[in-house]
Amino acid sequence: MDKVYDFKRCEEKWNSIYNERKPFKVKIDHSKKPYTIVIPPPNVTDILHLGHAFNNTIQDILIRYHRNKGYNALWVPGTDHAGIATQVVVERNLKKEGKKKDDLGREHFEKEVWNWAEEHKNIILNQLKALGATCDWDRTKFTLDEDMSRTVAFVFKKLYEKGYIYKGNYIVNWCPRCHTALSDEEVDYNPKKGKLYYIRYPFKKRDGYIVVATTRPETMLGDTAVAVNPSDETKNKLIGESVIVPLINREIKIIGDDFVDINFGTGFVKVTPAHDPNDFVMGEKHSLEKIIVLDTKGFINENGGKYKGLDRYKAREEILKDLESLNLLEKIEDYENSVGECYRCKTVVEPYLSEQWFVKMDELAKPALKASIEKELRFFPQRWQGVYNHWLSNIKPWCISRQLWWGHRIPVYYCDSCKKEVVSVDKIEVCPECGGKVHQDENVLDTWFSSWLWPFATLGWIDGKEDFKYFYPTKVIVSASEILFFWIARMIMAGIEFTGELPFKDIYIHGTIRDSRGIKMSKSLGNGIDPLIIINKFGADALRFTLIFLSGQGTDPKISEKSFELGRNFANKIWNATRLILGQNENEIVIEKEEKDDFDRWILHLLSKFEKDFQNSVENYRLSEGAEELYNFFWKDFCDWYLEIMKVKEKGNGNSLFVLKRFLRNLNPYMPYISEEINSLLGSEKMIHEEEYKSFEYFDERSFENVEMFKSLVVSIRNIVSETGVKNIFVRYDGKDFEFLNRNIELIKKLSKVNTVEFKKDIPQSVVAKPFEEGIVYINSKDIEDIQSFIKKLEKEKEELEKEIDKNRKLLENENFIKKAENEVVEETKRKIEEFLLKLDRVREILKGIR
């Protein structure tokens, strides 16, 4: 066995074995219970980041854990075509070459995007393999695969025939940069400082004017009414009068509508039905004309008079200048409001009247909400259930058409002759009614329209495959909170609607990776960490273990590159401990031995407890607690005590091999490479999941209590020696099993590194004493060389400790320090205070004993 753990050699070896043997390839096996997870398919826009590594590590832990327990565990991999996001990326690349998609034409542009997608699919899948992901790679899916496309078209047709899919002119969120409609969930709203403009609208038939407040003066070009609240007694008498829209000179009526907020602006609200969702509703109610004044690129169109051709913001500038010159701009105020941006390109979206395809969601939402209310769905953390329920209770129609070239083309055909609208799963060229030529709808479907079918579409539902019948429904979906509505809620709706079953019953929402200052990692901020760099520097096991160890259920882990030393150090500890164990047990085999002393029974008792606790943590998605249990049992119990005792005894009895073997099985989901490597060094010719799973139970309360008391005594002796330098120790023991301690007196001396340990019934005067679990450890003060110097030294140490405690407490009370300091620094300051307080207590105890 190599002296130093070489993680690169180890990972290369096992990745090679994975590729050659395909040990995670899954087939239907009715003698086993299935356990299925479908990967949240990464977008083919770019390579994976640390958030992907986090998400996929969680999934792999769950898959490996259940595979090791004998389940037929299938993890379905795949990638998402990510319509708008991928098209934006490819367009940017073409722009660098001086090309535009319109210059290429649809067919050639689609080829460019396909090339990008194929290249990035391979990069993503190789990154997942480097992480140690144990997917069944032969089942890899892409949302634009032929069978996936058939599923999408079939579902569209079914919903269309049911009346759930319809086309209509409605206000949509429009991105002028991407030239497409967006669903409400694809718009990010952020508070922004802007202006509130007060504009005078002159009366038509008399002198005077009313004042209207707006944040978007350019849309006044499309005004078709001014509204007041009928309950506003200061203004309701004006209902029915006409005013003139400035600059455009359009006569419009003042109408009454309960929707108007009396307290906003002046109480007069301009109504632009083609450019505001609330105004659209008022326009429908009052039969107002809908005048579109912007084109799809955000420029004023022919309805904007002399401002035609101006960008929306340039038009705003010119309109404000002209209003001012005509004395129609009363005032401008600072105003903060929520501004919607395209979730991909960050362009400010425009509410825009457009003909689009929609899905009626209220009927689909009912059973999905019922499943949550009736506890068929389990949320981890549970707080996300309320968020899910609220969204489904207030669901709106889903705009599913996108004015893009990349994606699933809407399966609707229009006859050039009889004008019939035909929905078809298969491509058609002639009208089934009249035989005339047809043309297909130019738009594509929202990316999420294929993603919401992912759990059953990836398992062959469309073809009625046996895989679907055996592996569906899946067990759990693992995701970040941002796509709870985009994806998770919609998958639940689709699963119930098309399969009659929930696609999964457990929903695990993990946190968001942040840097050490608590700021969300992002490409634009440059604070991200490349997982491949971490794997190359620390190893995949270190990456996996650290990410999970530092992230409580649903919390946001704060990560820096230095953080991964935790996982690397743990891997090295496991390797070095294994070398020691193999050296102590050269001729032993890996079984639980009949011959056991108290220390063997103690570690087996702890092993049994650890396995129960670990199992409970993983099965309830408390993976961070599982990581802590692995760490604490192995490092603190097994290495720091049991192996140290074995070293002092200078012998092994095989039980340490047994404990190591059991530990590796539990470690494997978190740190697969080192666990497989050591398992093979223990003589196994099988991979861990191929070995028979056997539960382990061992209980010995008496040995447990004896050894815990033994440990307490050794710790107290070590502390008193480090504080006084005296190595002649006295012990007053008040417990029951004195024989156990007495028989291990030499072991106590060696572990404590002292000359003598003598048991006494009484404690004399003038001693330095320290309690332990079942008694008192003490030394004679006269054994301390130069007692006065020792007292002075303690007094000085006490003073310095008090100063340090005061200094660090003041730091934590300083708001600027808390805001600016990295999280690791704040935590280190807290740790220092705890450490100083412990030391101060010890110093005070010693001084008290001497005096």
C-alpha angles and dihedrals in degrees: 000000000000115000093227125042110246103199094181093057090044094050093046090051096050095040087055090051090048091052095046101041100031090211093175096056107122132210131180109278115174091192088068132060112243122236113187135184125175115209117240092247111242116230115255088227095099146342122291122278133203092276089060090049089052094048095046094045089058091051093046092051090054093046095046093045093054093040089054089052092056102264120140091244118195123184110187113209127201149133136241125235088219097204107206096028095052094043090053092051094048092046089054091052091049090050089058087058091048093253134125129204091238089057090055097044126225099287096049093041091053089053090053091052092046090054090051092047095049092049094049094043089061093045091051094048091049090050090053090051091051088054089057097252111171100208123149092252094192087068095055111146134197121200090236095051113129096252091045090052091050089051091051093050092045092051091046090053093048093050091044091052090048091054093246094114116059141156124233149144108264140143109274135177104262125197110208090196098051092032092224144107118256131204118242089256091057093062120087113208119207131173110252134180111243141141137274110216121205110208129187117230109194120223114252099223104027144030121277135048146231123239120232124192121214140162092208109049093170090069091062085086086074098044115134100171146004116229133207130180109259089222091060100101093191093060111020092088087068093061108122096026120118129236132184122245104233119245093006094055095215118158112229135173130243106236134188121236132163090219092074115104106226091205098054114099110313097335091257111107125194113228117218105170095185095053109037129051094219091046089050090058090049090047091054091048094049098034093241124174114257110221117186110208101173130065124222092271095055097259125129110261133209092289090066098075115213092358092068112132096024121124110250093252094045088049089053090055093049093045092052091049091051093046090051093049089053092046090242097121105086100181146326124228133189109253135178118208140157112271122197120225133187106263091225110038098019093230114150106258125228124222097235136181107234142150107251142156117256139186117222101229108181097086092043090050097054099075091039090055092044090054089057096044091049091050095244086128121059120204123203109224091028094217090080091068091074092050091050093048093049093052094048091047090057100035121154132199112288116235102218104172121095128190093227138113098220117076143038108335111230105260094229123117128194122209113231090208111038095018092230117161111226127188112203134174090206124053113263132193102186133048113257089215105049106004092242124141118277134203125206125239107269095220129088130220125261109270090241090061088075095035094056088064094050102109095057101023091060091055097057100263093150091059096039092242122184088235089067092050092050105036099035132122098045121221108233141358117218116202149137119262095249092078099042089111101025092056121354098054091043092049089054091051093047093045093054094042098049106026101026090234139087108261089225136351101211123066116190113192111192128194131259122264112246133183122250090275092055095254117139111254114246140162092235093054092046092225096115125116120223107230091210091059089052091048090050093048103036107010134254092271091055091049093049097044095046095049092052097039091055097046121076117200108300094349126127111250116219108219137183128172089258089060091074091067084081093065093039092052091048091052090050091049091053091049094048092046089052091053089053093048094048089048091052095045106040096146099033128107125219105262136110105270125230091217110077136159126200092276092053091048090047094054092044089051089052092044091055092048092045092053092051092048092045093050091049092050096049095043090053093046094249090134095157090058088050090055091050091050091052091048097045097045095048101038103031103031106024102034105026094046118010098041092040089054090048089051092053090047087050093218143086127212100192096258091103088058090052092050092047092051092051091046093053091058090056093041094050099083091054101036106020101167101054092039093054092045095051091042088058090048088056087063103263117145091191132074114251095256090051093058119092113267115231125175117231128216126175128162128182111151095175094055090043092054093045095052094043088054089046090053092049090053094049092049092051092049091049090050095049091047093050090050100044107019089227114136101186103093132192124197131196105199120200100174133101109246101058091154091067092056094041093052091051097045093118090050090051091051094049095046091046094041094227134139101229140009114193126182117223134181097214135037115230125217122275102033138139104234136187126184124228131184098287106016149340132301115204147163131205112258089222088066089066109095113235097000094195093055088047091053091048090050090052092048091052092047090050091052093048092048092051090051092050092049091050093047094050093044089055089052091055090048090054109096093201091055092050092048098045104032120091114252091247090057092051091049091047090052091053090048091051092054091052091048093048091049091053091049091047091053090051093049091050091049092052093047090049091051094049094048 
